[in-house]
Amino acid sequence: MSDGEYVYDEATGEWVEAGAATDAASGAAADDGAVVVRDSVGNVLADGDQVTLIKDLTVKGAGQTLKRGTLIKSIRLTGDAQEIDCRYEGIKGLVLRAEFVRKR
């Protein structure tokens, strides 16, 4: 083992040598600088995709619960790799975490 520096790779969950870590391997950003957003099973999401909730979610401030299996149409990506912006009946400005959705 060498005494070099190590970096935690969030995509694989492993510690890798600092020289071996790259943006493409970590999945944080693509070559063109755009953020890559992945759903709960690893599918890449894009603007306009339809997603399904995989868990019941309580919406803060709306007093409403979105049930598992709810279809969300026409999502929009934000600058964050874990957040997607979407619309749903009666809820304005809904932002969901990508870990709670699955692409249809």
trRosetta pair geometry for C-beta under 8 A, 3 or more apart (Angstrom, degrees):
i j d omega theta_ij theta_ji phi_ij phi_ji
2 17 7.5 32 63 -108 126 126
4 17 5.5 30 99 -142 134 104
4 18 6.6 -134 154 20 107 98
4 19 7.5 -46 172 0 148 105
5 17 7.4 98 81 -159 53 62
5 18 4.3 20 91 -25 101 133
6 15 4.5 30 164 173 131 108
6 16 6.6 154 -156 78 82 24
6 17 6.0 -61 -105 -101 67 37
6 18 6.5 -134 -105 -41 15 76
7 15 7.2 154 74 -155 28 65
7 16 6.0 -30 63 67 80 77
7 17 7.6 26 18 133 85 16
7 18 5.0 102 -24 -102 108 64
7 21 4.6 -40 69 -35 138 157
8 14 7.8 -179 -149 100 58 26
8 15 5.6 -39 -96 -98 60 70
9 12 4.8 18 106 39 120 98
9 13 7.2 -50 88 4 77 16
9 14 5.6 -3 50 63 108 70
9 15 7.4 166 9 -106 81 17
9 16 5.1 36 -26 4 122 117
9 21 6.2 -164 -81 -118 100 103
9 25 6.6 -51 -140 127 135 105
9 26 5.5 -135 -147 -102 85 83
10 13 7.2 26 -160 -75 30 51
10 26 6.4 57 42 -161 83 96
10 27 8.0 -109 82 54 90 102
10 28 7.8 80 49 -67 119 100
11 25 6.9 -171 53 145 141 59
11 26 5.1 167 -7 -160 119 41
11 27 4.3 120 -94 15 137 119
11 28 7.9 -119 -45 -39 113 71
12 16 7.8 66 58 -37 134 119
12 25 7.8 -30 -19 164 120 94
16 20 4.9 -110 163 85 112 116
16 21 5.3 138 89 -68 120 86
16 25 7.9 -35 38 126 172 146
17 20 4.5 78 63 8 89 109
17 21 7.3 -154 88 -20 46 83
18 21 6.1 -48 -152 17 33 113
20 25 7.9 -16 146 33 76 170
21 25 6.5 -134 -151 69 48 128
21 26 6.6 37 -169 -48 93 114
22 25 4.7 91 57 8 85 102
22 26 7.0 -164 87 -4 44 88
23 26 6.0 -64 -146 42 31 105
23 28 5.8 -92 -152 59 77 97
23 29 4.9 -40 -176 60 124 91
23 30 8.0 -164 134 -78 115 3
23 31 7.9 140 92 -85 124 46
24 27 7.7 33 178 -69 31 40
24 30 7.7 53 -104 -134 75 42
24 31 7.1 11 -78 -61 107 82
27 36 5.7 -101 -178 78 75 132
27 38 7.0 -18 172 -16 135 134
27 81 8.0 117 127 -160 86 143
28 35 7.5 -52 166 -134 55 75
28 36 7.4 126 134 38 10 96
28 81 6.4 -89 -145 -61 58 157
29 33 6.2 -15 -180 -146 124 31
29 34 6.9 150 -158 76 77 33
29 35 6.0 -51 -105 -100 73 49
29 36 6.8 167 -120 0 20 89
30 33 7.1 -41 72 28 74 18
30 34 5.0 -4 40 60 116 85
30 35 7.8 -152 4 -83 87 4
30 36 5.5 111 -45 -52 92 105
35 77 7.1 -178 78 165 106 126
35 79 6.2 120 -6 -169 145 45
35 80 7.1 165 167 130 166 7
35 81 4.9 -135 -178 -78 114 77
36 44 6.2 -58 -166 -130 95 105
36 81 6.6 21 72 -131 53 105
37 44 7.1 103 73 -159 54 60
37 45 4.6 -52 100 55 104 107
37 77 5.4 -164 -1 -127 146 116
37 81 5.6 -174 -95 -156 66 52
37 82 7.5 178 -133 -74 90 19
37 84 6.5 117 173 -72 154 98
37 98 5.4 -159 -177 -91 97 151
38 42 5.3 -15 -177 -144 128 36
38 43 6.5 146 -154 70 75 33
38 44 5.8 -44 -97 -94 74 48
38 45 6.8 169 -109 -2 19 88
38 81 7.9 8 15 177 76 93
38 98 6.4 104 80 151 42 139
39 42 7.1 -46 64 25 67 16
39 43 4.9 -1 32 55 111 90
39 45 5.7 105 -46 -52 89 111
39 51 6.6 -178 -109 -129 132 119
39 98 5.6 -124 -108 -180 42 89
39 99 7.9 143 -175 -103 44 22
39 101 5.3 -92 -138 96 104 79
39 102 5.3 120 155 -119 139 35
39 103 5.0 -160 -11 -24 153 86
40 54 5.6 -56 18 13 164 155
40 98 7.3 -176 -49 143 59 65
40 99 5.4 83 -95 -165 82 45
40 100 6.7 80 -63 -79 122 8
40 101 6.5 169 -16 67 100 35
40 102 5.5 -56 41 -76 108 79
41 102 5.9 44 1 -126 111 98
41 103 7.9 -111 50 24 105 87
43 102 7.5 79 27 -162 126 62
43 103 4.3 -101 98 22 145 134
45 49 5.3 -128 -155 39 79 154
45 51 7.1 -5 -119 -71 125 124
45 75 6.7 -34 178 87 124 142
45 77 6.7 150 110 -82 103 108
45 84 6.6 -58 131 -89 156 137
45 98 6.6 -141 4 -131 145 117
45 101 7.9 50 -85 97 144 125
45 103 6.1 -164 -93 -79 81 115
46 49 5.4 112 58 -36 65 112
46 77 7.2 -58 -153 -31 30 127
47 75 7.0 -135 -137 95 40 66
47 76 5.5 22 -129 -125 92 56
47 77 5.6 -92 -67 5 79 93
48 74 5.6 -22 -133 -131 49 66
48 75 7.1 -72 9 52 8 58
49 74 7.9 137 57 -112 29 21
49 75 5.5 -27 63 38 79 108
49 103 5.8 -45 174 -133 135 99
49 104 7.6 159 173 38 86 79
50 71 6.3 -5 -178 -170 110 97
50 72 6.9 164 -158 84 60 52
50 73 5.1 -17 -110 -114 95 60
50 74 7.3 4 -81 -30 70 41
50 75 7.5 158 -99 -9 22 95
50 103 7.5 100 80 -159 55 59
50 104 4.4 -33 97 37 102 126
51 71 7.7 155 85 -154 37 52
51 72 5.1 -13 65 61 85 103
51 75 5.9 29 1 -36 116 139
51 84 7.4 86 5 91 155 162
51 86 7.8 -101 42 -85 115 153
51 96 7.9 -164 91 85 144 150
51 101 4.0 20 166 178 135 125
51 102 6.4 146 -161 68 82 33
51 103 5.7 -50 -103 -97 79 43
51 104 6.4 -164 -104 -13 23 87
52 69 6.1 -16 -174 -144 111 34
52 70 6.9 154 -154 73 63 38
52 71 5.7 -30 -98 -97 78 59
52 72 7.4 177 -88 17 26 78
52 101 6.7 140 68 -158 35 73
52 102 5.2 -28 62 62 89 90
52 104 5.7 96 -23 -67 101 98
53 56 7.6 85 139 -89 131 25
53 57 6.3 -117 -151 -1 137 113
53 66 5.8 156 -56 132 167 113
53 67 7.2 141 78 101 137 36
53 68 5.6 -131 109 -127 97 40
53 69 6.5 -42 64 19 84 21
53 70 4.7 21 16 47 121 89
53 72 7.1 85 -42 -18 86 110
53 96 7.9 -116 -99 -145 94 147
53 100 6.2 -6 -147 148 77 94
53 101 6.1 -48 -99 -102 45 69
54 68 6.3 5 174 -141 20 97
54 100 6.0 -155 46 -172 88 51
54 101 6.6 174 -4 -110 93 15
54 102 5.3 86 -57 -20 113 108
55 68 5.7 -13 -121 -92 9 100
55 100 5.2 -83 38 -146 110 99
56 65 5.9 10 -179 174 101 113
56 66 7.0 170 -155 87 52 53
56 67 5.5 -18 -110 -129 87 45
56 68 5.3 -60 -52 -32 66 85
57 65 6.8 165 84 -159 40 66
57 66 4.7 -4 59 56 94 101
57 96 7.4 12 -178 -125 177 101
57 100 6.2 75 -69 166 129 153
58 64 7.9 160 -154 91 55 38
58 65 5.1 -33 -99 -103 63 85
59 62 4.1 -8 109 43 119 124
59 63 7.7 -38 78 30 89 21
59 64 5.0 -2 43 69 119 83
59 65 7.0 -169 5 -94 79 29
59 66 6.3 76 -40 -17 107 98
59 91 5.9 -69 -174 -123 163 138
59 94 7.0 -48 -131 -120 128 102
62 90 7.2 113 -163 129 120 93
62 91 5.1 -10 -111 -111 155 97
64 90 6.9 115 -53 108 165 123
64 91 6.6 -122 58 -71 141 114
66 70 5.0 -95 -178 27 95 161
66 88 7.0 -31 -99 -178 127 169
67 70 5.5 121 65 -43 66 106
70 88 7.7 29 156 -131 131 134
71 104 7.2 22 -132 -54 99 148
72 75 6.3 58 125 -68 111 98
72 86 4.8 18 178 174 126 155
72 87 8.0 149 -161 63 89 45
72 88 6.3 -57 -116 -76 92 104
72 96 7.2 -123 -50 -3 176 154
72 101 7.0 -60 38 -125 130 130
73 86 7.9 135 66 -159 36 110
73 87 7.9 -37 70 65 76 89
74 86 7.3 137 89 -138 61 82
74 87 7.1 -5 80 33 104 103
75 84 4.8 -4 -175 171 126 126
75 85 7.0 134 -170 72 71 47
75 86 4.7 -40 -113 -85 74 103
76 84 6.9 146 71 -173 42 75
76 85 4.4 -31 70 71 98 101
76 86 6.9 173 21 -76 73 50
77 84 6.1 -47 -104 -119 50 78
77 85 7.5 143 -130 22 1 87
78 83 4.9 -20 43 96 132 104
78 84 6.8 -168 1 -112 90 26
78 85 5.4 102 -53 -26 100 104
78 95 7.2 14 -30 -135 145 115
80 83 4.2 40 77 26 125 105
81 98 7.5 -73 145 14 55 147
82 97 5.6 -11 160 -151 94 81
82 98 5.2 -128 -153 23 47 104
82 99 6.8 -5 -154 -19 100 95
83 95 5.4 0 -169 179 112 110
83 96 7.2 148 -152 78 60 37
83 97 6.3 -44 -96 -104 60 49
83 98 7.0 -102 -57 -24 13 88
84 95 7.1 162 79 -157 38 62
84 96 5.4 -21 62 64 90 87
84 97 8.0 106 18 -155 80 5
84 98 5.8 99 -20 -77 106 81
84 101 7.0 -50 35 24 141 153
85 93 7.9 -50 -150 -157 98 51
85 94 7.4 127 -162 85 54 57
85 95 5.5 -29 -100 -103 63 78
86 94 5.3 -48 75 90 76 107
86 95 7.6 139 22 -104 72 30
86 96 6.1 -5 20 5 121 112
87 91 7.7 162 -164 80 48 81
87 94 6.5 137 -112 33 23 112
88 91 4.7 11 72 46 97 115
88 94 5.3 23 16 -5 103 164
91 94 4.7 56 125 -63 118 117
96 100 6.1 -115 180 68 104 112
96 101 6.0 78 130 -38 137 123
97 100 5.2 76 73 6 90 104
97 101 7.9 173 91 -4 50 92
98 101 6.1 -74 -150 42 42 103
